[in-house]
Amino acid sequence: MKLITFTESAHTRIGLLQGDHVIDLSQVAPTLPQDMLTLLQSGDAGMQEVAQHQEAKAHYHVNDVVLEAPIKRPPKILAIGLNYRAHAAESNMEIPKYPVVFTKQATAANGPYAPIHAPAETNLLDYEGELGMVIGKRCRRVTKADAPNVVAGYCVLNDVSVREWQFLATPPQFTMGKSWDTHNPYGPAIVTPDEVDPHNLMLRTFVNGDLRQETNTDDLIFDCYDIIEFLSTAFTLEPGDVIATGTPSGVGAAMQPQATLQVGDQVKVEIEGLGYINNEVIAEPDTAIIA
């Protein structure tokens, strides 16, 4: 199944992506939750009910709705650094012995086709195409063998990074460099594990049509199940948590000369079996808030 969150006629709800069409779950299963996080929290019963409607007649063409971030405010966004061998090499870093973990704030979550903001504080805005993983069950101390059972599905993700904050600040500020609003576009759907092998998928990132990253997820140093085992050793994973599994080689900051993102750039990340996300870089608008 390809689970989506979409907006139509100013009403946001969940559905199923069926090729180029959308099944509106609020119409075929009105007793189900209308937001993705609550659906995932409902456990196996909710997912089993959704599965009963995979062959329902579609209600909309995908061009007639807005696809949103599958979970608009994930409980946690966790990420793994240096998790492709080739990326570690281009970064002049040793292969890590354990997963390198950092967090992105939940407010970084962004839609699969929504704009990415380029703040005035950076001249080194960068892309990182990644396989995303969504947790489906509350879990702690999960073994690698049991890890597949707690995954709701997989998605495409761009771990957008402000390199000045991440690396050049004193001391380096990974959380700040990774957590700007809009800097975690992901989607377009949560693709359930029965549809893909997460460890054998081609990943490609394009900037203005120029291929920047190309790899297979079989180059992951720590695979999805290693990551779950490691993270859940320390803390509870919850339904709706999003995990970015790491980026391959080809990031802009590592190119010679550097080729980081500029206002007007289009960044497309595609992963075999999961679809693609495509985001335009725009100058950050006036986002000051006192509420």
C-alpha positions as protocol buffer text, in pm:
chain_id: "A"
residue {
  index: 1
  type: MET
  ca { x: 0 y: 0 z: 0 }
}
residue {
  index: 2
  type: LYS
  ca { x: 99 y: 360 z: -57 }
}
residue {
  index: 3
  type: LEU
  ca { x: -41 y: 567 z: 228 }
}
residue {
  index: 4
  type: ILE
  ca { x: -71 y: 940 z: 171 }
}
residue {
  index: 5
  type: THR
  ca { x: -187 y: 1259 z: 336 }
}
residue {
  index: 6
  type: PHE
  ca { x: -354 y: 1494 z: 92 }
}
residue {
  index: 7
  type: THR
  ca { x: -553 y: 1815 z: 79 }
}
residue {
  index: 8
  type: GLU
  ca { x: -855 y: 1866 z: -145 }
}
residue {
  index: 9
  type: SER
  ca { x: -1108 y: 2148 z: -116 }
}
residue {
  index: 10
  type: ALA
  ca { x: -919 y: 2284 z: 187 }
}
residue {
  index: 11
  type: HIS
  ca { x: -975 y: 1955 z: 373 }
}
residue {
  index: 12
  type: THR
  ca { x: -672 y: 1746 z: 467 }
}
residue {
  index: 13
  type: ARG
  ca { x: -713 y: 1372 z: 522 }
}
residue {
  index: 14
  type: ILE
  ca { x: -550 y: 1038 z: 443 }
}
residue {
  index: 15
  type: GLY
  ca { x: -579 y: 814 z: 142 }
}
residue {
  index: 16
  type: LEU
  ca { x: -418 y: 553 z: -77 }
}
residue {
  index: 17
  type: LEU
  ca { x: -213 y: 634 z: -384 }
}
residue {
  index: 18
  type: GLN
  ca { x: -315 y: 408 z: -671 }
}
residue {
  index: 19
  type: GLY
  ca { x: -93 y: 492 z: -967 }
}
residue {
  index: 20
  type: ASP
  ca { x: -192 y: 847 z: -1062 }
}
residue {
  index: 21
  type: HIS
  ca { x: -512 y: 836 z: -860 }
}
residue {
  index: 22
  type: VAL
  ca { x: -617 y: 879 z: -499 }
}
residue {
  index: 23
  type: ILE
  ca { x: -856 y: 669 z: -293 }
}
residue {
  index: 24
  type: ASP
  ca { x: -1008 y: 891 z: -25 }
}
residue {
  index: 25
  type: LEU
  ca { x: -1024 y: 679 z: 290 }
}
residue {
  index: 26
  type: SER
  ca { x: -1264 y: 924 z: 454 }
}
residue {
  index: 27
  type: GLN
  ca { x: -1519 y: 821 z: 193 }
}
residue {
  index: 28
  type: VAL
  ca { x: -1465 y: 444 z: 179 }
}
residue {
  index: 29
  type: ALA
  ca { x: -1384 y: 394 z: 550 }
}
residue {
  index: 30
  type: PRO
  ca { x: -1537 y: 686 z: 743 }
}
residue {
  index: 31
  type: THR
  ca { x: -1472 y: 525 z: 1082 }
}
residue {
  index: 32
  type: LEU
  ca { x: -1096 y: 533 z: 1028 }
}
residue {
  index: 33
  type: PRO
  ca { x: -888 y: 823 z: 1161 }
}
residue {
  index: 34
  type: GLN
  ca { x: -845 y: 1105 z: 912 }
}
residue {
  index: 35
  type: ASP
  ca { x: -482 y: 1179 z: 1000 }
}
residue {
  index: 36
  type: MET
  ca { x: -184 y: 952 z: 945 }
}
residue {
  index: 37
  type: LEU
  ca { x: -38 y: 967 z: 1294 }
}
residue {
  index: 38
  type: THR
  ca { x: -363 y: 852 z: 1456 }
}
residue {
  index: 39
  type: LEU
  ca { x: -396 y: 578 z: 1196 }
}
residue {
  index: 40
  type: LEU
  ca { x: -49 y: 445 z: 1277 }
}
residue {
  index: 41
  type: GLN
  ca { x: -124 y: 466 z: 1648 }
}
residue {
  index: 42
  type: SER
  ca { x: -431 y: 248 z: 1592 }
}
residue {
  index: 43
  type: GLY
  ca { x: -197 y: -42 z: 1518 }
}
residue {
  index: 44
  type: ASP
  ca { x: -259 y: -354 z: 1314 }
}
residue {
  index: 45
  type: ALA
  ca { x: -638 y: -318 z: 1327 }
}
residue {
  index: 46
  type: GLY
  ca { x: -627 y: 16 z: 1149 }
}
residue {
  index: 47
  type: MET
  ca { x: -381 y: -101 z: 886 }
}
residue {
  index: 48
  type: GLN
  ca { x: -583 y: -415 z: 820 }
}
residue {
  index: 49
  type: GLU
  ca { x: -895 y: -208 z: 763 }
}
residue {
  index: 50
  type: VAL
  ca { x: -710 y: 20 z: 522 }
}
residue {
  index: 51
  type: ALA
  ca { x: -587 y: -286 z: 330 }
}
residue {
  index: 52
  type: GLN
  ca { x: -947 y: -388 z: 263 }
}
residue {
  index: 53
  type: HIS
  ca { x: -993 y: -78 z: 47 }
}
residue {
  index: 54
  type: GLN
  ca { x: -691 y: -107 z: -184 }
}
residue {
  index: 55
  type: GLU
  ca { x: -913 y: -197 z: -479 }
}
residue {
  index: 56
  type: ALA
  ca { x: -1173 y: 72 z: -417 }
}
residue {
  index: 57
  type: LYS
  ca { x: -1264 y: 306 z: -701 }
}
residue {
  index: 58
  type: ALA
  ca { x: -1041 y: 613 z: -696 }
}
residue {
  index: 59
  type: HIS
  ca { x: -1192 y: 952 z: -615 }
}
residue {
  index: 60
  type: TYR
  ca { x: -935 y: 1199 z: -751 }
}
residue {
  index: 61
  type: HIS
  ca { x: -652 y: 1230 z: -995 }
}
residue {
  index: 62
  type: VAL
  ca { x: -328 y: 1308 z: -813 }
}
residue {
  index: 63
  type: ASN
  ca { x: -303 y: 1640 z: -1002 }
}
residue {
  index: 64
  type: ASP
  ca { x: -629 y: 1753 z: -842 }
}
residue {
  index: 65
  type: VAL
  ca { x: -503 y: 1726 z: -484 }
}
residue {
  index: 66
  type: VAL
  ca { x: -203 y: 1849 z: -287 }
}
residue {
  index: 67
  type: LEU
  ca { x: 15 y: 1573 z: -147 }
}
residue {
  index: 68
  type: GLU
  ca { x: 132 y: 1672 z: 201 }
}
residue {
  index: 69
  type: ALA
  ca { x: 403 y: 1533 z: 425 }
}
residue {
  index: 70
  type: PRO
  ca { x: 267 y: 1188 z: 518 }
}
residue {
  index: 71
  type: ILE
  ca { x: 287 y: 1283 z: 888 }
}
residue {
  index: 72
  type: LYS
  ca { x: 273 y: 1661 z: 913 }
}
residue {
  index: 73
  type: ARG
  ca { x: 432 y: 1671 z: 1258 }
}
residue {
  index: 74
  type: PRO
  ca { x: 621 y: 1348 z: 1331 }
}
residue {
  index: 75
  type: PRO
  ca { x: 680 y: 1269 z: 1699 }
}
residue {
  index: 76
  type: LYS
  ca { x: 1054 y: 1245 z: 1625 }
}
residue {
  index: 77
  type: ILE
  ca { x: 1278 y: 1285 z: 1322 }
}
residue {
  index: 78
  type: LEU
  ca { x: 1595 y: 1083 z: 1374 }
}
residue {
  index: 79
  type: ALA
  ca { x: 1882 y: 1066 z: 1129 }
}
residue {
  index: 80
  type: ILE
  ca { x: 2198 y: 869 z: 1062 }
}
residue {
  index: 81
  type: GLY
  ca { x: 2518 y: 1028 z: 934 }
}
residue {
  index: 82
  type: LEU
  ca { x: 2801 y: 872 z: 732 }
}
residue {
  index: 83
  type: ASN
  ca { x: 2598 y: 564 z: 652 }
}
residue {
  index: 84
  type: TYR
  ca { x: 2713 y: 498 z: 294 }
}
residue {
  index: 85
  type: ARG
  ca { x: 3066 y: 382 z: 236 }
}
residue {
  index: 86
  type: ALA
  ca { x: 3121 y: 614 z: -60 }
}
residue {
  index: 87
  type: HIS
  ca { x: 2992 y: 916 z: 136 }
}
residue {
  index: 88
  type: ALA
  ca { x: 3229 y: 843 z: 423 }
}
residue {
  index: 89
  type: ALA
  ca { x: 3512 y: 832 z: 169 }
}
residue {
  index: 90
  type: GLU
  ca { x: 3420 y: 1166 z: 6 }
}
residue {
  index: 91
  type: SER
  ca { x: 3398 y: 1320 z: 355 }
}
residue {
  index: 92
  type: ASN
  ca { x: 3747 y: 1189 z: 442 }
}
residue {
  index: 93
  type: MET
  ca { x: 3600 y: 1006 z: 740 }
}
residue {
  index: 94
  type: GLU
  ca { x: 3661 y: 654 z: 866 }
}
residue {
  index: 95
  type: ILE
  ca { x: 3383 y: 397 z: 836 }
}
residue {
  index: 96
  type: PRO
  ca { x: 3195 y: 433 z: 1167 }
}
residue {
  index: 97
  type: LYS
  ca { x: 3181 y: 138 z: 1405 }
}
residue {
  index: 98
  type: TYR
  ca { x: 2837 y: 241 z: 1530 }
}
residue {
  index: 99
  type: PRO
  ca { x: 2559 y: 446 z: 1369 }
}
residue {
  index: 100
  type: VAL
  ca { x: 2618 y: 821 z: 1387 }
}
residue {
  index: 101
  type: VAL
  ca { x: 2289 y: 958 z: 1524 }
}
residue {
  index: 102
  type: PHE
  ca { x: 2150 y: 1310 z: 1520 }
}
residue {
  index: 103
  type: THR
  ca { x: 1803 y: 1463 z: 1531 }
}
residue {
  index: 104
  type: LYS
  ca { x: 1605 y: 1700 z: 1315 }
}
residue {
  index: 105
  type: GLN
  ca { x: 1330 y: 1894 z: 1486 }
}
residue {
  index: 106
  type: ALA
  ca { x: 975 y: 1789 z: 1400 }
}
residue {
  index: 107
  type: THR
  ca { x: 901 y: 2137 z: 1261 }
}
residue {
  index: 108
  type: ALA
  ca { x: 1146 y: 2064 z: 977 }
}
residue {
  index: 109
  type: ALA
  ca { x: 890 y: 1826 z: 824 }
}
residue {
  index: 110
  type: ASN
  ca { x: 782 y: 1943 z: 481 }
}
residue {
  index: 111
  type: GLY
  ca { x: 569 y: 1822 z: 193 }
}
residue {
  index: 112
  type: PRO
  ca { x: 707 y: 1621 z: -99 }
}
residue {
  index: 113
  type: TYR
  ca { x: 655 y: 1907 z: -346 }
}
residue {
  index: 114
  type: ALA
  ca { x: 663 y: 2209 z: -115 }
}
residue {
  index: 115
  type: PRO
  ca { x: 938 y: 2473 z: -135 }
}
residue {
  index: 116
  type: ILE
  ca { x: 1258 y: 2454 z: 66 }
}
residue {
  index: 117
  type: HIS
  ca { x: 1352 y: 2780 z: 237 }
}
residue {
  index: 118
  type: ALA
  ca { x: 1702 y: 2920 z: 190 }
}
residue {
  index: 119
  type: PRO
  ca { x: 1767 y: 3135 z: 499 }
}
residue {
  index: 120
  type: ALA
  ca { x: 1983 y: 3445 z: 484 }
}
residue {
  index: 121
  type: GLU
  ca { x: 2221 y: 3283 z: 734 }
}
residue {
  index: 122
  type: THR
  ca { x: 2364 y: 3038 z: 480 }
}
residue {
  index: 123
  type: ASN
  ca { x: 2559 y: 3030 z: 157 }
}
residue {
  index: 124
  type: LEU
  ca { x: 2610 y: 2655 z: 196 }
}
residue {
  index: 125
  type: LEU
  ca { x: 2262 y: 2505 z: 173 }
}
residue {
  index: 126
  type: ASP
  ca { x: 2295 y: 2141 z: 73 }
}
residue {
  index: 127
  type: TYR
  ca { x: 2085 y: 1842 z: -30 }
}
residue {
  index: 128
  type: GLU
  ca { x: 2104 y: 1485 z: 97 }
}
residue {
  index: 129
  type: GLY
  ca { x: 1881 y: 1236 z: -80 }
}
residue {
  index: 130
  type: GLU
  ca { x: 1790 y: 954 z: 158 }
}
residue {
  index: 131
  type: LEU
  ca { x: 1574 y: 651 z: 219 }
}
residue {
  index: 132
  type: GLY
  ca { x: 1327 y: 737 z: 492 }
}
residue {
  index: 133
  type: MET
  ca { x: 1172 y: 486 z: 729 }
}
residue {
  index: 134
  type: VAL
  ca { x: 852 y: 532 z: 933 }
}
residue {
  index: 135
  type: ILE
  ca { x: 795 y: 347 z: 1258 }
}
residue {
  index: 136
  type: GLY
  ca { x: 458 y: 178 z: 1298 }
}
residue {
  index: 137
  type: LYS
  ca { x: 466 y: 36 z: 1651 }
}
residue {
  index: 138
  type: ARG
  ca { x: 574 y: 160 z: 1991 }
}
residue {
  index: 139
  type: CYS
  ca { x: 887 y: -38 z: 2069 }
}
residue {
  index: 140
  type: ARG
  ca { x: 1199 y: -54 z: 2285 }
}
residue {
  index: 141
  type: ARG
  ca { x: 1505 y: -283 z: 2276 }
}
residue {
  index: 142
  type: VAL
  ca { x: 1407 y: -434 z: 1943 }
}
residue {
  index: 143
  type: THR
  ca { x: 1635 y: -706 z: 1808 }
}
residue {
  index: 144
  type: LYS
  ca { x: 1748 y: -688 z: 1447 }
}
residue {
  index: 145
  type: ALA
  ca { x: 1541 y: -999 z: 1377 }
}
residue {
  index: 146
  type: ASP
  ca { x: 1225 y: -833 z: 1510 }
}
residue {
  index: 147
  type: ALA
  ca { x: 1291 y: -491 z: 1355 }
}
residue {
  index: 148
  type: PRO
  ca { x: 1095 y: -555 z: 1031 }
}
residue {
  index: 149
  type: ASN
  ca { x: 783 y: -599 z: 1242 }
}
residue {
  index: 150
  type: VAL
  ca { x: 787 y: -240 z: 1372 }
}
residue {
  index: 151
  type: VAL
  ca { x: 823 y: -64 z: 1036 }
}
residue {
  index: 152
  type: ALA
  ca { x: 511 y: 99 z: 893 }
}
residue {
  index: 153
  type: GLY
  ca { x: 682 y: 172 z: 564 }
}
residue {
  index: 154
  type: TYR
  ca { x: 940 y: 361 z: 362 }
}
residue {
  index: 155
  type: CYS
  ca { x: 954 y: 694 z: 181 }
}
residue {
  index: 156
  type: VAL
  ca { x: 1180 y: 935 z: -5 }
}
residue {
  index: 157
  type: LEU
  ca { x: 1348 y: 1204 z: 206 }
}
residue {
  index: 158
  type: ASN
  ca { x: 1582 y: 1500 z: 162 }
}
residue {
  index: 159
  type: ASP
  ca { x: 1793 y: 1579 z: 468 }
}
residue {
  index: 160
  type: VAL
  ca { x: 1849 y: 1944 z: 376 }
}
residue {
  index: 161
  type: SER
  ca { x: 2150 y: 2083 z: 561 }
}
residue {
  index: 162
  type: VAL
  ca { x: 2287 y: 2427 z: 650 }
}
residue {
  index: 163
  type: ARG
  ca { x: 2657 y: 2343 z: 637 }
}
residue {
  index: 164
  type: GLU
  ca { x: 2783 y: 2658 z: 815 }
}
residue {
  index: 165
  type: TRP
  ca { x: 2594 y: 2558 z: 1130 }
}
residue {
  index: 166
  type: GLN
  ca { x: 2657 y: 2187 z: 1094 }
}
residue {
  index: 167
  type: PHE
  ca { x: 3036 y: 2201 z: 1051 }
}
residue {
  index: 168
  type: LEU
  ca { x: 3180 y: 2551 z: 1059 }
}
residue {
  index: 169
  type: ALA
  ca { x: 3032 y: 2686 z: 1381 }
}
residue {
  index: 170
  type: THR
  ca { x: 3240 y: 2662 z: 1699 }
}
residue {
  index: 171
  type: PRO
  ca { x: 3144 y: 2417 z: 1834 }
}
residue {
  index: 172
  type: PRO
  ca { x: 2965 y: 2245 z: 1541 }
}
residue {
  index: 173
  type: GLN
  ca { x: 2585 y: 2262 z: 1568 }
}
residue {
  index: 174
  type: PHE
  ca { x: 2439 y: 1950 z: 1408 }
}
residue {
  index: 175
  type: THR
  ca { x: 2089 y: 2003 z: 1548 }
}
residue {
  index: 176
  type: MET
  ca { x: 2081 y: 2363 z: 1428 }
}
residue {
  index: 177
  type: GLY
  ca { x: 2234 y: 2279 z: 1093 }
}
residue {
  index: 178
  type: LYS
  ca { x: 1980 y: 2008 z: 1025 }
}
residue {
  index: 179
  type: SER
  ca { x: 1661 y: 2148 z: 1173 }
}
residue {
  index: 180
  type: TRP
  ca { x: 1558 y: 2463 z: 988 }
}
residue {
  index: 181
  type: ASP
  ca { x: 1189 y: 2479 z: 907 }
}
residue {
  index: 182
  type: THR
  ca { x: 1109 y: 2310 z: 570 }
}
residue {
  index: 183
  type: HIS
  ca { x: 1440 y: 2120 z: 569 }
}
residue {
  index: 184
  type: ASN
  ca { x: 1292 y: 1771 z: 585 }
}
residue {
  index: 185
  type: PRO
  ca { x: 1073 y: 1725 z: 278 }
}
residue {
  index: 186
  type: TYR
  ca { x: 957 y: 1365 z: 251 }
}
residue {
  index: 187
  type: GLY
  ca { x: 696 y: 1141 z: 93 }
}
residue {
  index: 188
  type: PRO
  ca { x: 520 y: 1125 z: -140 }
}
residue {
  index: 189
  type: ALA
  ca { x: 376 y: 821 z: 38 }
}
residue {
  index: 190
  type: ILE
  ca { x: 451 y: 572 z: 311 }
}
residue {
  index: 191
  type: VAL
  ca { x: 505 y: 253 z: 111 }
}
residue {
  index: 192
  type: THR
  ca { x: 435 y: -54 z: 321 }
}
residue {
  index: 193
  type: PRO
  ca { x: 712 y: -316 z: 361 }
}
residue {
  index: 194
  type: ASP
  ca { x: 533 y: -580 z: 156 }
}
residue {
  index: 195
  type: GLU
  ca { x: 597 y: -371 z: -158 }
}
residue {
  index: 196
  type: VAL
  ca { x: 974 y: -310 z: -141 }
}
residue {
  index: 197
  type: ASP
  ca { x: 1303 y: -451 z: -22 }
}
residue {
  index: 198
  type: PRO
  ca { x: 1457 y: -146 z: 148 }
}
residue {
  index: 199
  type: HIS
  ca { x: 1808 y: -282 z: 105 }
}
residue {
  index: 200
  type: ASN
  ca { x: 1800 y: -312 z: -274 }
}
residue {
  index: 201
  type: LEU
  ca { x: 1664 y: 16 z: -411 }
}
residue {
  index: 202
  type: MET
  ca { x: 1822 y: 263 z: -654 }
}
residue {
  index: 203
  type: LEU
  ca { x: 1841 y: 618 z: -516 }
}
residue {
  index: 204
  type: ARG
  ca { x: 1907 y: 922 z: -734 }
}
residue {
  index: 205
  type: THR
  ca { x: 1923 y: 1294 z: -659 }
}
residue {
  index: 206
  type: PHE
  ca { x: 1901 y: 1560 z: -928 }
}
residue {
  index: 207
  type: VAL
  ca { x: 1957 y: 1936 z: -907 }
}
residue {
  index: 208
  type: ASN
  ca { x: 1802 y: 2119 z: -1203 }
}
residue {
  index: 209
  type: GLY
  ca { x: 1805 y: 1788 z: -1389 }
}
residue {
  index: 210
  type: ASP
  ca { x: 2175 y: 1726 z: -1321 }
}
residue {
  index: 211
  type: LEU
  ca { x: 2236 y: 1385 z: -1162 }
}
residue {
  index: 212
  type: ARG
  ca { x: 2427 y: 1442 z: -836 }
}
residue {
  index: 213
  type: GLN
  ca { x: 2375 y: 1122 z: -639 }
}
residue {
  index: 214
  type: GLU
  ca { x: 2324 y: 767 z: -762 }
}
residue {
  index: 215
  type: THR
  ca { x: 2356 y: 454 z: -553 }
}
residue {
  index: 216
  type: ASN
  ca { x: 2183 y: 141 z: -437 }
}
residue {
  index: 217
  type: THR
  ca { x: 2075 y: 111 z: -76 }
}
residue {
  index: 218
  type: ASP
  ca { x: 2280 y: -207 z: -57 }
}
residue {
  index: 219
  type: ASP
  ca { x: 2575 y: 29 z: 10 }
}
residue {
  index: 220
  type: LEU
  ca { x: 2432 y: 121 z: 351 }
}
residue {
  index: 221
  type: ILE
  ca { x: 2685 y: 56 z: 628 }
}
residue {
  index: 222
  type: PHE
  ca { x: 2408 y: 2 z: 884 }
}
residue {
  index: 223
  type: ASP
  ca { x: 2086 y: -122 z: 729 }
}
residue {
  index: 224
  type: CYS
  ca { x: 1737 y: -27 z: 840 }
}
residue {
  index: 225
  type: TYR
  ca { x: 1712 y: -307 z: 1094 }
}
residue {
  index: 226
  type: ASP
  ca { x: 2056 y: -234 z: 1243 }
}
residue {
  index: 227
  type: ILE
  ca { x: 1941 y: 125 z: 1291 }
}
residue {
  index: 228
  type: ILE
  ca { x: 1620 y: 27 z: 1470 }
}
residue {
  index: 229
  type: GLU
  ca { x: 1805 y: -212 z: 1698 }
}
residue {
  index: 230
  type: PHE
  ca { x: 2062 y: 56 z: 1783 }
}
residue {
  index: 231
  type: LEU
  ca { x: 1821 y: 345 z: 1841 }
}
residue {
  index: 232
  type: SER
  ca { x: 1573 y: 141 z: 2045 }
}
residue {
  index: 233
  type: THR
  ca { x: 1850 y: 36 z: 2281 }
}
residue {
  index: 234
  type: ALA
  ca { x: 1843 y: 386 z: 2427 }
}
residue {
  index: 235
  type: PHE
  ca { x: 1489 y: 513 z: 2384 }
}
residue {
  index: 236
  type: THR
  ca { x: 1138 y: 417 z: 2285 }
}
residue {
  index: 237
  type: LEU
  ca { x: 1045 y: 447 z: 1921 }
}
residue {
  index: 238
  type: GLU
  ca { x: 686 y: 550 z: 1858 }
}
residue {
  index: 239
  type: PRO
  ca { x: 437 y: 523 z: 1572 }
}
residue {
  index: 240
  type: GLY
  ca { x: 503 y: 805 z: 1329 }
}
residue {
  index: 241
  type: ASP
  ca { x: 871 y: 851 z: 1410 }
}
residue {
  index: 242
  type: VAL
  ca { x: 1062 y: 921 z: 1088 }
}
residue {
  index: 243
  type: ILE
  ca { x: 1417 y: 793 z: 1046 }
}
residue {
  index: 244
  type: ALA
  ca { x: 1650 y: 926 z: 774 }
}
residue {
  index: 245
  type: THR
  ca { x: 1891 y: 642 z: 701 }
}
residue {
  index: 246
  type: GLY
  ca { x: 2181 y: 843 z: 556 }
}
residue {
  index: 247
  type: THR
  ca { x: 2291 y: 991 z: 226 }
}
residue {
  index: 248
  type: PRO
  ca { x: 2524 y: 851 z: -41 }
}
residue {
  index: 249
  type: SER
  ca { x: 2816 y: 1031 z: -204 }
}
residue {
  index: 250
  type: GLY
  ca { x: 2759 y: 1332 z: -426 }
}
residue {
  index: 251
  type: VAL
  ca { x: 2651 y: 1603 z: -182 }
}
residue {
  index: 252
  type: GLY
  ca { x: 2716 y: 1956 z: -303 }
}
residue {
  index: 253
  type: ALA
  ca { x: 2956 y: 2052 z: -26 }
}
residue {
  index: 254
  type: ALA
  ca { x: 3192 y: 1768 z: -123 }
}
residue {
  index: 255
  type: MET
  ca { x: 3209 y: 1858 z: -491 }
}
residue {
  index: 256
  type: GLN
  ca { x: 3506 y: 2044 z: -639 }
}
residue {
  index: 257
  type: PRO
  ca { x: 3416 y: 2324 z: -672 }
}
residue {
  index: 258
  type: GLN
  ca { x: 3132 y: 2313 z: -421 }
}
residue {
  index: 259
  type: ALA
  ca { x: 2786 y: 2303 z: -578 }
}
residue {
  index: 260
  type: THR
  ca { x: 2545 y: 2382 z: -297 }
}
residue {
  index: 261
  type: LEU
  ca { x: 2189 y: 2497 z: -349 }
}
residue {
  index: 262
  type: GLN
  ca { x: 2082 y: 2837 z: -477 }
}
residue {
  index: 263
  type: VAL
  ca { x: 1746 y: 3011 z: -484 }
}
residue {
  index: 264
  type: GLY
  ca { x: 1556 y: 2885 z: -786 }
}
residue {
  index: 265
  type: ASP
  ca { x: 1712 y: 2538 z: -786 }
}
residue {
  index: 266
  type: GLN
  ca { x: 1487 y: 2234 z: -823 }
}
residue {
  index: 267
  type: VAL
  ca { x: 1591 y: 1932 z: -616 }
}
residue {
  index: 268
  type: LYS
  ca { x: 1445 y: 1594 z: -707 }
}
residue {
  index: 269
  type: VAL
  ca { x: 1510 y: 1278 z: -510 }
}
residue {
  index: 270
  type: GLU
  ca { x: 1376 y: 951 z: -645 }
}
residue {
  index: 271
  type: ILE
  ca { x: 1393 y: 601 z: -504 }
}
residue {
  index: 272
  type: GLU
  ca { x: 1294 y: 289 z: -690 }
}
residue {
  index: 273
  type: GLY
  ca { x: 952 y: 167 z: -581 }
}
residue {
  index: 274
  type: LEU
  ca { x: 888 y: 469 z: -358 }
}
residue {
  index: 275
  type: GLY
  ca { x: 836 y: 750 z: -609 }
}
residue {
  index: 276
  type: TYR
  ca { x: 1000 y: 1090 z: -591 }
}
residue {
  index: 277
  type: ILE
  ca { x: 994 y: 1425 z: -416 }
}
residue {
  index: 278
  type: ASN
  ca { x: 1069 y: 1751 z: -597 }
}
residue {
  index: 279
  type: ASN
  ca { x: 1126 y: 2079 z: -413 }
}
residue {
  index: 280
  type: GLU
  ca { x: 1211 y: 2429 z: -531 }
}
residue {
  index: 281
  type: VAL
  ca { x: 1456 y: 2635 z: -326 }
}
residue {
  index: 282
  type: ILE
  ca { x: 1314 y: 2978 z: -245 }
}
residue {
  index: 283
  type: ALA
  ca { x: 1440 y: 3265 z: -33 }
}
residue {
  index: 284
  type: GLU
  ca { x: 1303 y: 3227 z: 316 }
}
residue {
  index: 285
  type: PRO
  ca { x: 1003 y: 3458 z: 352 }
}
residue {
  index: 286
  type: ASP
  ca { x: 936 y: 3662 z: 664 }
}
residue {
  index: 287
  type: THR
  ca { x: 876 y: 3379 z: 911 }
}
residue {
  index: 288
  type: ALA
  ca { x: 887 y: 3576 z: 1235 }
}
residue {
  index: 289
  type: ILE
  ca { x: 619 y: 3454 z: 1475 }
}
residue {
  index: 290
  type: ILE
  ca { x: 504 y: 3568 z: 1816 }
}
residue {
  index: 291
  type: ALA
  ca { x: 183 y: 3384 z: 1894 }
}
